[in-house]
Amino acid sequence: MQEYIQKRVLDICVYILETQATVRQAAQVFQVSKSTVHKDMTERLPSLNKQLAQEVKTILEYNKAERHLRGGEATRRKYKDLA
């Protein structure tokens, strides 16, 4: 793995751990695609640091489980503003 990719993977990992960020939020901050963040966290990070990978996986699973609630909240706010 190239050095700049390793640095990006670890930087994104630290960001997600510190902020509990979603894949989308991390992608926006680091100006990469959601697919890149997902691949970095699920495939590349475990080869660099298994413990960090497990911690990030826990956060990403929580965010995924909560995803439908966030979407519903966004829709509610959207239509509340229109009313």
Beta strands, then each sheet from edge to edge (+ up, - down):
end
